Amino acid sequence: MSSVSSLRVGVSIYVRKGAQSLWENGIFQNCLFLAMLLKKSPIVSNVVLVAGSGDGDMQDAMNFLQDSPVPVIDMATGLNELDVMIEMSAQLSKEWMIEFKAKGGKVVSMRVGNDYVIDIERMLFDKPPALLITGAPYDEVWTLPEYEKTCKPYFASTFRTPVKIMPHLWSPVILNRACEKLPEGEQFEYQPGRNRWRIGMFEPNMCMVKTSYIPMLVCENAHRLNPNFIEHIYACNTMNLKDQTAFNLFAQSLDIVRHGLTSFEGRYPIWQVVSIYCDAIVCHQWENAQNYIYYEALYGGYPLIHNSHLIGDCGYRYHDFDCEEGGKVLAEAYKMHDENLSTYRERAKVFLATLDPEAESNVRCYTDALESLFKA
């Protein structure tokens, strides 16, 4: 066991067989951002990603994580070489945790999804389980401010352990690296001066906390207010919904669909679509107010129409489920964004700096949480 001033810390990451991308979901990137932060902690001597849960081997892990800021090891190595394991993308087995803790190790579960909603949906609709309540001996649960209302009590009760609210982390390093693959002449940066806007929506439509339903209604209401400013709407992540009866009836009731303005698309990384096809991004969330797509849009200077209370005064906000207010906000953003672009960018820059994994305040917060594990 290392001293508390020289901790060896691992972050679990799910690795499966075959091709895998950091852009499949936010949690993979979150693992890398947390690793970046831990490297800066004065009490951490070594940081690794620990490949687990999936059917992938270490070669799959190396292919997937070739841009990782830290080394990648397997679960067996982690058992013998770590002092703290942070369960993040890959859930740890109860047996592994018991053996690890018997050696003096500490285990934290870092929850970065709305597990309460995900779990009840999977139980009610007989889907494969996500978070498994195994009775494993966790030392603490860490989660994000966006889940304080819905998930903090849920985690405290199911894990039977203290729950801490921790800062959300984001850095443009992964986005910038991806944008190097853009075609020549294309860039992930808002271009002012277009007479009509092309709008993108990127909600995953896999759980009710983030769907395209309200964004489509926001665009519909904006179109009713001003039928001349929308050139096209790309509803991404809806390919699997377009032939579903209820969704089809809903979509066909909208002018933005009946007037041929909307197309239903597959799943793409935001940098691949927005840089070429979009001028604005319309979002909606339900108890899921911190999302990488917000940060990415702000970083690129794109007008972000959203209902999040956790991104300061950035973007153009409507409230809760008010799609009519959202329509007005979108129409107003179209009128003012180009004129206010420099102020918009500066405001975004200040906010995004608060998310930096290497920011002193964030490093201190996670460092304090690590220290407290050994004081308990």
Residue pairs with C-beta under 8 A, 6 or more apart in sequence:
1 83
1 103
1 104
1 105
2 8
2 45
2 83
4 43
4 370
4 371
4 374
5 42
5 43
6 43
6 44
6 45
7 43
7 44
7 45
7 83
7 84
7 370
8 44
8 45
8 46
8 47
8 48
8 81
8 82
8 83
8 84
9 38
9 44
9 46
9 47
9 48
9 82
9 83
9 84
9 85
9 86
9 370
10 47
10 48
10 49
10 50
10 73
10 78
10 82
10 84
10 85
10 86
11 31
11 34
11 35
11 38
11 47
11 48
11 49
11 50
11 86
11 88
11 89
11 110
12 31
12 49
12 50
12 52
12 53
12 85
12 86
12 87
12 88
12 89
12 90
12 91
12 92
13 28
13 31
13 49
13 50
13 51
13 52
13 61
13 65
13 72
13 88
13 89
13 90
14 28
14 52
14 53
14 54
14 89
14 90
15 51
15 52
15 53
15 54
15 56
15 60
15 61
15 64
15 65
15 90
16 54
16 55
16 56
16 60
17 54
17 55
17 56
17 57
17 60
18 56
18 60
19 63
20 56
20 60
20 63
20 64
21 28
21 64
21 269
22 28
22 29
22 32
22 64
22 67
22 174
23 29
23 178
23 269
25 204
26 112
26 291
26 292
27 88
27 89
27 112
27 113
28 89
29 170
29 174
29 292
30 88
30 89
30 112
30 169
31 49
31 88
31 89
32 49
32 67
32 68
32 69
32 174
33 169
33 170
33 171
33 357
34 86
34 88
34 110
34 169
34 357
34 366
35 47
35 48
35 49
35 68
35 69
35 70
36 69
36 169
36 171
36 173
36 357
36 358
37 169
37 357
37 358
37 362
37 363
37 366
38 44
38 47
38 70
38 366
39 47
39 69
39 70
40 357
40 358
40 363
41 363
41 366
41 367
41 370
42 367
43 367
43 370
43 371
44 367
44 370
47 70
48 70
48 71
48 72
48 73
48 78
48 81
48 82
49 61
49 65
49 68
49 70
49 71
49 72
49 73
50 72
50 73
50 74
50 75
50 77
50 78
50 82
50 85
50 90
51 58
51 60
51 61
51 65
51 72
51 73
51 74
51 75
51 90
52 74
52 75
52 90
52 92
53 89
53 90
53 91
54 90
56 64
58 72
58 74
61 72
61 74
62 72
65 72
67 174
67 177
73 81
75 96
78 85
78 100
79 96
79 99
79 100
79 103
80 103
82 100
82 105
83 104
83 105
83 106
84 105
84 106
84 107
84 108
84 370
84 373
85 92
85 97
85 100
85 105
85 106
85 107
85 108
86 108
86 109
86 110
86 142
87 107
87 108
87 109
87 110
87 138
88 110
88 112
91 131
91 132
92 107
92 136
93 134
93 136
94 134
94 135
94 136
94 137
97 107
97 136
97 137
97 138
98 136
98 137
100 107
101 107
101 137
101 139
106 139
106 373
106 374
107 136
107 137
107 138
107 139
108 138
108 139
108 140
108 141
108 142
108 369
108 373
109 138
109 140
109 141
109 142
109 155
109 159
110 141
110 142
110 143
110 166
111 131
111 141
111 142
111 143
111 144
111 147
111 151
111 155
112 143
112 144
113 130
114 146
114 147
114 150
114 151
114 207
114 209
114 287
114 288
115 130
115 131
115 147
115 151
115 154
115 155
116 147
116 150
116 151
116 154
117 150
117 207
117 208
117 209
117 286
117 287
118 130
118 131
118 207
119 129
119 130
119 131
121 127
121 207
121 208
122 128
122 129
122 130
133 158
133 159
138 159
138 161
139 161
139 373
139 376
140 161
140 162
140 163
140 164
140 369
140 373
141 155
141 156
141 159
141 161
141 162
141 163
141 164
142 163
142 164
142 165
142 166
142 369
143 151
143 152
143 155
143 163
143 164
143 165
143 166
144 165
144 166
144 167
144 168
144 290
145 165
145 167
145 168
145 289
145 290
145 310
146 168
146 287
146 288
146 289
146 290
146 310
147 287
148 165
149 287
150 287
152 163
152 165
155 163
156 162
156 163
164 369
166 365
166 366
166 369
167 354
167 355
167 361
167 362
167 365
167 366
168 290
168 310
168 355
169 355
169 356
169 357
169 362
170 292
170 295
170 352
170 355
170 356
170 357
171 355
171 356
171 357
171 358
172 296
172 299
172 352
175 188
175 271
175 296
175 299
178 269
178 271
178 272
179 187
179 188
179 271
179 275
182 188
182 271
182 272
182 275
182 276
183 276
186 275
186 276
187 275
188 271
188 274
188 275
188 296
188 299
188 300
189 275
189 300
189 301
190 279
190 300
190 301
190 302
190 303
190 337
190 341
191 279
192 337
192 338
192 341
193 338
194 231
194 279
196 228
196 229
196 230
196 231
197 229
197 230
197 231
197 279
197 280
197 334
198 231
198 232
198 233
198 234
198 277
198 278
198 279
198 280
199 219
199 230
199 232
199 233
199 234
199 278
199 279
199 280
199 281
199 282
199 330
200 233
200 234
200 236
200 270
200 273
200 274
200 277
200 278
200 280
200 281
200 282
201 212
201 215
201 216
201 219
201 233
201 234
201 235
201 236
201 281
201 282
201 283
202 236
202 237
202 270
202 273
202 281
202 283
202 293
203 210
203 211
203 212
203 215
203 237
203 283
203 284
203 285
204 210
204 237
204 267
205 211
205 212
205 237
205 238
205 240
205 241
206 237
208 286
209 285
209 286
209 287
209 288
210 283
210 284
210 285
210 286
210 288
210 291
211 284
212 235
212 237
212 238
212 241
212 284
213 250
213 284
214 284
214 307
214 321
214 323
214 326
215 235
215 282
215 283
215 284
215 326
216 233
216 235
216 250
216 251
216 254
216 256
216 262
217 254
217 323
217 326
217 327
218 282
218 284
218 305
218 318
218 323
218 326
218 327
218 329
218 330
219 230
219 233
219 256
219 262
219 282
219 327
219 330
220 254
220 255
220 256
220 323
220 327
221 323
221 324
221 326
221 327
221 328
221 330
222 229
222 230
222 326
222 327
222 328
222 330
222 331
222 334
223 230
223 255
223 256
223 259
223 261
223 327
224 255
224 327
225 327
225 328
225 331
226 331
226 334
227 255
227 259
229 331
229 334
230 256
230 261
231 261
232 261
232 262
232 263
232 277
233 256
233 261
233 262
233 263
234 262
234 263
234 265
234 273
234 277
234 278
235 262
235 263
235 264
235 265
236 265
236 266
236 267
236 268
236 273
237 265
237 266
237 267
238 247
238 264
238 265
239 264
239 265
239 266
239 267
241 247
241 264
242 248
242 251
242 264
251 257
251 262
251 264
252 258
254 262
256 262
265 273
270 281
270 293
270 296
270 297
271 296
274 281
274 297
274 300
274 302
275 300
278 302
279 302
279 303
280 302
280 303
280 304
280 305
280 330
280 333
280 334
280 337
281 293
281 297
281 302
281 303
281 304
281 305
282 305
282 306
282 326
282 330
283 291
283 293
283 294
283 304
283 305
283 306
283 307
283 308
284 306
284 307
284 321
284 326
285 291
285 306
285 307
285 308
286 321
289 307
289 308
289 309
289 310
289 311
290 308
290 310
290 311
291 308
294 304
294 306
294 308
294 311
294 314
294 315
295 311
295 352
295 355
297 303
297 304
297 315
298 304
298 311
298 314
298 315
298 348
298 351
298 352
299 348
299 352
301 341
301 344
301 345
301 348
303 315
303 316
303 333
303 334
303 337
303 344
304 314
304 315
304 316
305 315
305 316
305 318
305 326
305 329
305 330
305 333
306 315
306 316
306 317
306 318
307 317
307 318
307 319
307 320
307 321
307 322
307 326
308 315
308 317
309 317
311 351
312 347
312 350
312 351
313 347
314 344
314 347
314 348
314 351
316 329
316 330
316 332
316 333
317 329
318 325
318 326
318 328
318 329
319 325
337 344
353 359
354 361
355 362
356 362
357 363
